[in-house]
Amino acid sequence: MSQSHVAQTAPNRAPLYFGMMAVLIIAVGFLQSWNSALFILNMGLISAIMALGVNLQWGFAGLFNVGVMGFVALGGLAVVLISTSPVGEAWQAGGLRVLFGLAIGVATIVGGIVFWAMLRGNKYRALFIAAWLIAGFFIFRAVFDPAVAAIEAVNPAISGNLGGLGLPVLIAWPVGGLFAAGAAWLVAKTALGLRSDYLAIATLGIAEIIIAVLKNEDWLGRGVKNVIGLPRPVPYEIDLQQSEWFIGLMQSIGANPVTASSIFVKLCYAGLFFAVIIILITAMQLALNSPWGRMMRAIRDNEVSSEAMGKNVTGRHLQIFVLGAAICGLAGAMMTTLDGQLTPSSYQPLRFTFLVWVMVIVGGSGNNWGAVLGGLFIWFLWVEVEPIGRFIAEVITSGMADTSALKAVILERTVYVRPLTMGLVLLFVLRFNPRGLLPER
């Protein structure tokens, strides 16, 4: 079958594939629990949004970004800075001094850039800039370090940070996208001129830096102590269990209010995530079919000819890199909201960036619906293959003695089923359908 024919039949396969995903999730509900099924659905939707961001960068523009987790982490930080309550004692201890120190740091960097341009041709330019930056660094540290120490000393067991603005958590979702977009703009201004492999190294390095800052700057988000009990956009289970209307509704359908409250909360999250997916897909499909989308694909396919036709290739790459990162930041804010806590140690760039890329490749690079399908399918496998592998291993070894060394080895090796499955799925897709399950038209 030719590639063009595959591309033409891809839209006809989309309902079938999504229907199969629905059957798999429903099967988890019946065979395991509906809480497990809805957890897979919610995390699958968030993964699909991450895949949409990467697909925008790679599928539309051919930009190889492996710093996805850095932008996701910034989205998670936005939830803390926007939705948590401010810590009054910490602000009194050193809040304004921290802001003043950060202002000095920014002014030092900006001043260095301005002076570098102003002193062009001056033989002492490098010496002056070096002296400026060194002096600015020591002034910054002299102001910033004592303020940070004072903040982190304020009740470190439960706070030790400045807190946030106390705004509704849904506001933090677009702000998370803005945080990631701002960081992506800074990265893109310096790294987009690099070759694709160097761009990958640069974005991975930036992601590691962002996560290192989150882990070590306790005054910002408590570092590895984590921020727990984040506000939620949906009701709390305990409130539902004490609500007369909910108890009456569950009794009328013969459901346990305790179990049903958890399912109801997850359904509320699923509704919010579906709404975000629909908005993003609608906007991205309109962009894909617009002159802008055709221009981006033309630049992706042949940068030289596009530049010869007067297209600003670097400017368009900057634009789409920022937009893709913003979507990843939005997904990060949603994931932190769903978890109810910020845990910087859980952001593992190499591990989870690889997983998002597998979602894009398996679903179909350049196809937005393919990215969504890949996000749902790969996350489903990521969650389910390990318990399935464990079950199969227990069945195989059921006739062996408990002291059998072979049985112990087989059961211990089930932890490798998950990465093995990801590799096999990627291998089979690249071998038999290299353009993905839903290829670009």
Residue pairs with C-beta under 8 A, 6 or more apart in sequence:
3 435
3 439
6 433
6 435
6 439
7 435
7 439
7 440
7 441
8 441
10 364
10 367
10 370
10 438
10 439
10 441
11 438
11 441
13 437
13 438
14 369
14 373
14 438
17 373
17 377
17 437
17 438
18 373
18 376
21 373
21 376
21 377
21 380
24 380
25 37
25 40
25 41
25 44
25 380
26 37
28 36
28 37
28 40
28 384
29 36
29 37
29 38
34 263
35 259
35 262
35 263
35 266
38 263
38 266
38 267
38 269
38 270
39 266
39 383
40 379
40 380
40 383
40 384
41 266
41 270
41 376
42 266
42 269
42 270
42 273
42 338
43 335
43 338
43 379
43 383
44 375
44 376
44 379
44 380
45 270
45 273
45 274
45 276
45 277
45 375
45 376
46 273
46 331
46 334
46 335
46 338
47 331
47 355
47 356
47 359
47 375
47 376
47 378
47 379
48 277
48 359
48 371
48 372
48 373
48 374
48 375
48 376
49 273
49 276
49 277
49 280
49 327
49 328
49 330
49 331
49 334
49 375
50 68
50 72
50 327
50 328
50 331
50 356
50 359
50 375
51 356
51 359
51 360
51 363
51 371
51 372
51 374
51 375
52 280
52 281
52 284
52 327
52 368
52 371
52 372
52 375
53 68
53 71
53 324
53 325
53 326
53 327
53 328
53 330
53 331
54 65
54 68
54 324
54 328
54 356
54 357
54 359
54 360
54 371
55 324
55 360
55 363
55 365
55 366
55 367
55 368
55 370
55 371
56 284
56 320
56 323
56 324
56 327
57 63
57 65
57 320
57 321
57 324
57 325
58 64
58 65
58 360
58 365
59 360
59 365
59 366
59 367
59 371
59 440
60 288
60 293
60 296
60 297
60 300
60 320
60 366
61 296
61 299
61 300
61 316
61 317
61 320
61 321
62 196
62 300
63 192
63 196
63 199
63 317
63 320
63 321
63 324
64 196
64 197
64 199
64 200
64 203
65 199
65 200
65 203
65 321
65 324
65 325
66 200
66 203
66 204
66 207
66 349
66 353
66 357
67 187
67 202
67 203
67 204
67 205
67 206
67 207
67 349
67 353
68 207
68 328
68 349
68 352
68 353
68 356
69 207
69 211
69 347
69 348
69 349
69 352
69 353
70 183
70 203
70 206
70 207
70 208
70 209
70 210
70 211
70 347
70 349
71 180
71 183
71 184
71 207
71 210
71 325
71 328
71 329
71 332
72 180
72 328
72 329
72 331
72 332
72 335
72 347
72 352
73 207
73 210
73 211
73 214
73 332
73 344
73 347
74 176
74 179
74 180
74 183
74 210
74 329
74 332
75 173
75 176
75 177
75 179
75 180
75 328
75 329
75 330
75 331
75 332
75 333
75 334
75 335
75 336
76 176
76 332
76 333
76 335
76 336
76 342
76 347
77 176
77 179
77 214
77 220
77 221
77 342
78 172
78 173
78 175
78 176
78 178
78 179
78 329
78 332
78 333
79 169
79 172
79 176
79 230
79 333
79 336
79 337
79 342
80 164
80 221
80 227
80 230
80 336
80 342
81 164
81 165
81 172
81 175
81 220
81 221
82 164
82 165
82 167
82 169
82 171
82 172
82 175
83 164
83 165
83 166
83 167
83 168
83 169
83 171
83 172
83 230
83 231
84 163
84 164
84 166
84 227
84 230
84 231
85 163
85 164
85 166
86 162
86 163
86 164
86 165
86 166
87 154
87 159
87 161
87 162
87 163
89 154
89 155
89 159
90 151
90 154
90 159
90 160
90 161
90 162
90 163
90 219
91 162
93 147
93 150
93 151
93 153
93 154
94 146
94 147
94 148
94 149
94 150
94 151
94 219
95 147
95 151
95 162
97 143
97 144
97 146
97 147
97 150
98 144
98 147
98 148
98 151
98 162
98 219
100 143
100 147
101 140
101 143
101 144
101 147
102 144
104 136
104 139
104 140
104 143
104 144
105 136
105 140
105 144
107 136
108 132
108 133
108 136
108 137
108 139
108 140
109 136
111 132
111 136
112 129
112 132
112 133
112 136
115 125
115 128
115 129
115 132
116 125
116 129
119 125
119 128
119 129
122 128
148 217
148 218
148 219
151 160
151 161
151 162
151 219
152 160
152 161
152 218
152 219
153 160
154 160
156 218
156 225
159 222
160 218
160 219
160 222
160 225
161 218
161 219
161 220
161 221
161 222
161 227
162 219
162 220
168 231
168 233
169 230
169 231
169 232
169 233
169 337
170 233
172 333
172 337
173 276
173 330
173 333
173 334
173 337
174 330
175 333
176 329
176 330
176 332
176 333
177 326
177 327
177 329
177 330
177 333
178 326
178 329
179 329
180 325
180 326
180 328
180 329
180 330
180 332
181 322
181 323
181 325
181 326
181 329
183 206
183 210
183 325
184 321
184 322
184 324
184 325
184 326
185 318
185 322
187 202
187 203
187 206
187 321
188 317
188 318
188 321
188 322
189 318
190 202
191 198
191 199
191 202
191 203
191 206
192 199
192 314
192 317
192 318
192 321
193 314
194 202
204 349
204 350
204 353
207 349
207 353
208 349
211 344
211 347
211 349
213 220
214 220
214 221
214 223
214 342
214 344
214 347
215 223
215 224
215 344
215 345
216 223
217 223
218 225
221 227
221 342
221 344
222 342
223 344
224 344
224 345
226 341
226 342
226 343
226 344
227 341
227 342
228 340
228 341
229 340
229 341
230 336
230 337
230 339
230 340
230 341
230 342
232 337
232 340
233 268
233 272
233 337
234 265
234 268
234 269
234 272
235 264
235 265
235 268
236 265
237 258
237 261
237 262
237 265
238 261
240 246
240 257
240 261
240 264
240 265
241 247
241 257
241 258
241 261
246 257
246 260
246 261
246 264
247 257
250 256
250 257
250 260
251 257
269 338
272 334
273 334
276 330
276 334
277 372
280 327
281 368
281 369
281 372
284 368
285 368
287 293
288 368
295 306
295 311
295 316
296 316
296 320
297 366
298 305
298 306
298 311
299 306
299 311
299 313
299 316
299 317
303 313
306 313
307 313
336 342
354 422
355 378
355 382
355 422
358 374
358 378
358 422
358 425
358 426
359 371
359 374
359 375
359 377
359 378
359 379
360 370
360 371
360 374
361 374
361 426
361 429
361 430
361 436
362 374
362 377
362 378
362 425
362 426
362 429
362 436
362 437
363 369
363 370
363 371
363 372
363 373
363 374
363 375
363 377
363 378
363 436
363 437
363 438
364 370
364 371
364 373
364 374
364 435
364 436
364 437
364 438
364 439
364 440
365 435
365 436
365 440
366 439
366 440
367 436
367 438
367 439
367 440
367 441
369 438
370 436
370 437
370 438
370 439
370 440
373 437
373 438
374 436
374 437
377 437
378 422
378 425
381 421
381 422
381 425
382 418
382 422
385 417
385 418
385 421
386 414
386 415
386 417
386 418
388 417
389 414
389 417
389 418
390 411
390 414
390 417
393 410
393 411
393 413
393 414
394 411
396 410
397 404
397 406
397 407
397 410
397 411
400 406
400 407
401 407
429 436
429 437
433 439
